[in-house]
């Protein structure tokens, strides 16, 4: 591994991501609120935020501004596995091996502003090793220098969709967004496990409000929908912002 790894975490002192990285011998820093710092294992290197309860956009923006690296990884704290794709199968692998492979493929993409690994449930069937445009979730590589030069930031008002909004800002700036489709992660569904943003997802109307704000900020790009499960979500027309060939 050559890039710094940051794991923003809240109320998850047994973070599965941190445990996997630590046991795999991968260097990382867990980013925690002052009120949580003492509850995390002392062997996990920490970055302690200046304030408590400012929300996930505040934490992500702090990491973007304060770490000093030109590029870095930001990993959600509830990743349960890392995988490489071989013969249309996701094979569980050491986190350092998977991250190094993803890092090499993403940094080779011209004009990259943001990249990510793929969800395990989609990676096995990916026809190509990489894909341009679209979402970047959970295991994300960021070009901090580009974002700072172009004044791209994580916006507090987009909480619950701040990651989607961040990716759209990068695309709108003319930079490239890509996924390394043959490297993958597994993680629980949003809001399904304790800690993190579970309390926010549980608040009636919060996700609906987040979708409404995104539709207002990105007219013609973001379209509010209701999934078969009844969950309020967004359909994002990524290709409308894809860099022109």
Buried (B, 14 or more C-beta within 10 A) or exposed (E): BEBBBBBBBBBBBEBBBBBBBBEBEBEBBBBBBEBBBEEBEEEBEBBEBEEEEBBBBBBBBBBBEBBEBEBBBBBBBBBBBBBBBEEEEBEEBBBBBBBBBBBEBBBEBEEBBBBBBBBBEEBBEBEEEBBBBBBBBBBBBBBBEBBEEBEBBBBEEBBBBBBBBBBBBBBBBEBBBBBBBBBBBBBBEBBEBEBBBBEBBEEEEBBBBBBBBBBEBBEEBBBBEEEEEEBBBBEBEBEEBBBEE
